[in-house]
Amino acid sequence: MNRSTFAIAACLSATLLVGAISLAHAKPVNYQLPDETAELKPGEHLDVVQGNCTACHSPDYIKTQPQGPSFKKSFWQAEVTKMIKVYGAPIEDADVAKIVDYLSTNY
């Protein structure tokens, strides 16, 4: 092993040792999440939406999506499809229409 390789290996070993010592003395971080204040609007299939959508994100996420006449059923169908195909949301086929109906009616 030449001097430069040895120097690099020594520096790397020292860095790893310091990192390991630092981790051994690290204290766990505790923090309190704020209470959930957002609620979904009451409506038909609310239970299906709560059981599927809020498993991954808060109701705030739904409430901050675009709203208005141009963001109805086709918009929510695309959003639910994206959640399933892109993000891997484990939504049963039978629940998709119920979720879309609830969201397009209430938001």
N, C-alpha and C positions, 0 to 999 in steps of 0.2 A: 504494500500500500504506500503510495507516495505521500509526501507531506500535505499537499492540498486536499487530497481525498481524506486523509486522516483528520485534518482540521475541520473539514465539512462534517465528517462523521462525529467528531467530538462536539461540535456546536449543536448538531441535531440531537445528540444524546442528552446534552445539557438542557436544551430547550424542552425535550420530552420529559426529563426529570423534573424540571421546574413546573411544567404544566401538570404533571401527576401530583406533585406536592400541593399545588394550588387547588386542584380538584379535591384532594383528600381533606382540605380545610374549608372547602366551600360549604356555606350554610344554605339549606333549602330556602327558596323564596316563597313566601306566602302572601297572598293578596286576596282581597274580597271583591268579587264581582258585584256591580250594582244590581239592585233588584230589577227584575224585568217589569217595565211599566207599560209597554205596548200590549194591546190586546187586539185580536182579530174580531171583526164585526160578527155579530150573531147571524146565523143563516143556515140554510139547508146544506148539509155535508161539512159543516164546521169541524166535526169530529174527525173526518177523513183528512182534512187539511192539517189540523193540529197533529194528527198521528203521522203524517208523512212530511210535511214541509218544515215544521218546527223541530224536527229531529236534527236538522242541519243548520238552520238559521232562525233568527228571531222574527217575530211578526213585523218588526220595523222594516226588515228587508222587503216584505210584501207591500207594506204601506208606502214605501218610497219609490215603487215602480211607477212608470208613467200612467196617468189616468186620463179619462176623457172618452168621448165617443169613438175615437179612432183606435183605442186600445181595449178592444173587447175580446170576444171569444178567440179569434185567430191569434191575437197577441199572446193571450194566456196559454193557448195550446202550444205555441212555439216555445214559451218559457218552460212549461212543464216538460215538453219533449227535450229541451236543452238540459234540464236538470237530470233527466234519465240518461240521455245518450252521452253528454259531455262530462257531467259530474258524477255519473254512476248512482244516482238516487234510486234506491230499491223500492220503486213504486209499482204496485201491482197494476196490470192492465185494466182491471175492473175499477180501479180508483181514479184513473186518469180523467175520465169524463166528469166524475163527481168533483174533482179538484178544479178543473177548467170551468165547470158550471158555477161553483161557489165563487171563484176569483172573478170571473167575468160579470157576475151579478152584483157582487159587493165592492169591487174595486175597478 
